[in-house]
Amino acid sequence: MDKLSNLDRSQVLVQAIPYIKGFFGKTIVIKYGGNAMVNDDIKKAVMTDIVLLSLIGINVVLVHGGGPEIDIMLEKAGKESVFIDGLRQTDAETMDIVQMVLAGKVNKELVQMIETEGGKSIGLCGLDGSMIKAKSHTNKKLGFVGEISEINVQPLRDIMEKGYIPVVATIASGRKNRVYNINADTAAAQIAAELDAEKLILMTDIRGLLRDKNDDSTLIHSINVSEVAALKKQGIIADGMIPKVDCCVEAVRRGVTRAHIIDGRIPHCILLEVFTNRGIGTMILKDLVPYHESEQL
């Protein structure tokens, strides 16, 4: 039996109208990774959401990781995946595999899926058009992990002006033809800032920021940038959530209107966050405002 009545459907559509109007012609940067890239049904839902955003006049940039795929290839090569402070230790051989998987296999699969769902897409990595330049990470034990030194978003603007959805693999160029592995959250945040994006959306494997990490019902729906330090001190922002929140804070401080941390495992999570009054994750903004239909825009 159909779970949604016609009235329910109409209410969902009506609720979306002000958001569709408010975001028309604006840019949303979405970071896609984690377990949302493993489940085929979720992958299809994500691509459908992105295509829908594009078809109603919203500029979308998809920045992706590919950790699970990289792990598989490293295992096949007989190499162990090693992480330091959440970043993948990347020697020369691992960097070759990372580049092959991210800029090749994963990137082109996502482009193909967007095209299959009726969208127009072009796959890029940070090497294309010198889009992402990097220097060696301060922690030299990480090897070919880079810190972004420069972002050139003109290739992305050119692609979006032609009606295409850019899909970006976070591989960066460095001095002496070095290639670096870049954290996808960091890259998405900096790209969003350079594009003056309306929204940055980080897709994760948890509901968002929780007051009690073991209780999804304690989801914090919105926080002000000025609250972040206190939440870290209280241990509410901790462990792997710290770098994600820091990326959002940087993006908002640099002009992105709203940043969101959402659960990428929920089908159509992007549409639920963008087009509903309350959203499904945690929103980070400069000034704390009531979560009201007219103010979320």
N, C-alpha and C positions, 0 to 999 in steps of 0.2 A: 504494500500500500504506500502511496506517495506521502512522504512525511511533511511536505510543504503544501499548504492550501494556496489557491490563487490569491487570496488576500495577503498571505505571508509573502508571496513572491512580489506582489505589487508594492508592499511596504519596503521590502529590501531595495527595489529599484528606485522608489521615491526618495529613500534615505540617501541614495548615492548621488542624486542630482546635484546638490550644492557642491559636492566634492569634484564631480566631473567638470562643472563650470569653473571651479576655483583652480583646478590643476591644469586646465587646457593651456597648452603651449609651454608649460613648466617642465623642469627636468627632475627625474627621480633616478638616483643611483642605487642599485641593488647589489649587495654582495651575497653570492650564492656559494654554499659549500657545506661540508659536514655530511650528516646522514641524509639530508634532503637530496643529495646527489646519488644516493645508493638505491633508493626505492623508486622503481619505474613509474608507479602511479603518481607519486609526489612530484617526480621530475616533469611528468606530463602536465600536472596541475600548475606548476611554477611557470612553465613555458606558455601555457594558455593564459595565465594572468598577465604575463609580460606582453603578449601579443594584444590582448584586450586593451591594456593601457596605451599601447602604441596606436591602435585603431581609433581610439577616442581623442587623439591629439596630444597625448603626453609623451615627452621625450624620455626614453628609458635607456640607461647604460647598465649593462650586466657585467659585473666584475666577479670572476669566479676563482675558486681554489680547485683542489682536486686531490686532497690528502689520501682518501681511500684508494684511488687509482694509483697514486704514487707508491703507496705501501705495497700494493699487489706487484707492481713492476720491480720494486726493490727486492722483494722476497724472491721473485723469479730469478733475479740476478745474484741471489745469494748474499744480499746486503741487509743489514739490520737497520730499522728506522730508529734513530736516536734524536731525542728532543732536549733542548736546553731552554728553560724558562718559556716553554710553549712554542719555541721555534725549532724547525727541523735542521739538525746539523747536516751541512751540505758540502761534501768534498767534491772534487772535480767529476768523478764518475757519477755521483748522485745528482750533480747539477745537470749532466747530460740527460739523465733519466727524467728529471723534473721538467726540463725544457721540452723533451719529446712528448711527455704525457700532457702537460698543461697547454702548451702552444699548439700541439698536434692533436692527439686523440680527444681529449676532453673538450677543447675549444671548438673543434669542428663538429663534434657530436651535438653540442648545444646549438650551434648555428643551424645544423640540419633539423633539430627538433623544433626550433622556432619557425623555420620555413615550412615544416610539415603542418604546424598549427595555423598557418596562414599569414605569418609575419614575413618581414624582409630583414635579413640580418647579414652582418659582415663580421668575421672573426679577426681579432687583432691580438698582438701581445705588446708589451712595453717597448720592444725593439723597433716596432713599426713606426716610422715617422719620428723616431727619437721621443716617443711619447712618455716613457718613464726612464729617467736616468738615476743611477744609484752609486753609492760609495760603499766600501766594506763596512760591515757592522762593527760597532765598538768592541763587541765580544768576539775576538779573533778565533775562538774555539768553534764558532758557528761556520767558519769557512766561507762558502760562496753565498751567504745570506747578506742581503744588502739593506742599507738605509736610504730611503728616497732623498735625492738631492735636487731633483727638478722634475716638474710635470708639464708636459705640453699637450693641452687638450684640444688644440686646433684640429687634429685628425678626427676626433670624436665629434666636434661641432660640424665638420664638413660632411661626415657620414649621416648624422641626424638630419641635417638640412635636406638631404636627398631622400629622407623617409626610411632610412635603415636603422636597425637596432644594433649598436656596437656591442660585441661580446669580447671582453678583455681578459687575457691571461696575464697574470702578474709576474712576468719575466722582465727584468730591466737591464739596460746597457750601462757599462762602466768604462773606466779608462782602460786603454790598451786592449780593446775588444773583449773585455771580461763580460760575462753574463751573470746576473745575480738573481737569486730566488727572493721574492718580496712577499711579505705577509699581506694576504688579500684584504683583510680588514683595514689595514693602514693605507693600502693603495686606494681602496674604495673611498675612504674618508678624504684623502687628499684630492682625488679626482672630483668628488662632490663639491669640495670647497672651490676648486679652480673653475668649475662649471657654474658656480652660484646656484647650486641645485636647491630645489624646494625641499626635497627629502633625501636622506640617506637611510637605507634600510639594510640592517645586518641580519641575515638569517642564521640562526643558531640551532642548537639541539636541546634547548630548554625554553620554558614559557617566556622568559624575560628576566627582569630583576626581581628576585623574591626576598621578602623580609625573612622568611624561613626557607632555606634552600631545599628542605624536604617536603614543603607544602605548597603545591601549585596555587592554592586558594589565596596565598599571601602575595600574589603578583602586585607589584607597584606599577600603576598605569602611567604615571608621569612624574618626572623629577626636574628640578631646576639645576642648571650647571653649578650654582652656588651650594647645592646640597651634597654634591659628590664627595667632598673631603670628609664630611661628617659620616656619610654612609660607609666610606672606607674604614674610618676609625671604629665604627660599630661592627665591622666585619660583615656587613650586608653586601657590600661590593668587595668581593674577595676572589682569590685564585684566578681562574680563566676569565672571569667576568671583568677583571680590572682592565686588561688591555682593550677589550671591546668598548667599555664605557669611556675609556680615555680617547679612543678613536672618535666616538660620537661627540665628546666634549670639544675636541679639536675642530671637528667639522662645524659645529654650531658656533663656536667662537670665531671661526673664519667666515661666517656668513650663511651657512646652510640653515634654513628656517627650522627644520625639525629633523631629529635623528631618532631612529627606532631600532630596538632589539626585539626580534620576534622569533617564534618557534617555527623553523622551516619544515618541521615534520607534519604540521597541520595542513591538510589539503586547502588550497586557495588562500593561504595565509596572507599573501600580498594584497589581494582584493579586500580581505576582511580588515586589514590594518588601514588601508588607504580610503576605503569607501564606507566605513561604518563609524558611528558617533564615538564609540568607546575604544575601538580597536581591539587587538588581541595580545599586544606585547607592552613593552615599556618605551615611552616617548621621552626624549631628552631635549630640553629647550632652554633658552636663555632666561625667560621670565615665566614663572609659574602662573598658568592661567587655568580657569575651570575647563574641564573637558566638555565643551559645548559645541554643538554642530557648527555654529557660525565662527567659533574661535579656533578650532583645530586647523582651519585653512590658513 
